[in-house]
Amino acid sequence: MLKDVRVFLNTVSRSIDLMKQGGIDAGMRREETEDALILTISIPKARQTT
């Protein structure tokens, strides 16, 4: 297992940014515990219309 997960976190963050640029209101919540780094990714099922 890799000790440094920054590369993976950066990839996920960039993916969320790309979805937002495409009009998808995606989001990510990051939570750190003693044992784990928990990422919760929210992607709406329906595209927002404006």
C-alpha positions in Angstrom: 0.0 0.0 0.0 1.2 3.5 -0.8 2.0 5.7 2.1 1.4 8.8 0.0 -2.1 9.0 -1.4 -1.9 12.6 -2.6 -1.7 11.5 -6.2 -5.0 9.6 -5.8 -6.7 12.5 -4.0 -5.5 15.0 -6.6 -7.0 12.7 -9.4 -10.3 12.5 -7.6 -10.4 16.3 -7.0 -9.6 17.0 -10.7 -12.4 14.6 -11.7 -14.9 16.5 -9.5 -13.7 19.8 -11.0 -14.2 18.4 -14.6 -17.8 17.3 -13.7 -18.5 20.8 -12.3 -17.2 22.4 -15.5 -19.5 20.1 -17.5 -22.5 21.3 -15.5 -22.8 18.4 -13.1 -23.1 19.5 -9.4 -20.8 16.9 -8.0 -19.1 17.2 -4.7 -16.7 15.5 -2.4 -16.4 15.4 1.4 -13.2 14.3 3.0 -13.0 13.0 6.6 -10.0 11.8 8.4 -10.1 9.4 11.3 -7.4 7.7 13.2 -7.7 4.6 11.0 -8.8 5.9 7.6 -9.3 8.7 5.2 -13.0 8.7 4.2 -14.1 10.3 0.9 -17.8 10.7 0.1 -18.5 11.6 -3.5 -21.9 12.9 -4.4 -23.1 12.9 -8.0 -26.7 13.9 -8.7 -28.7 11.5 -10.9 -30.4 14.2 -12.9 -28.5 17.1 -14.6 -29.3 20.5 -13.3 -31.0 22.8 -15.9 -30.7 26.6 -15.6 
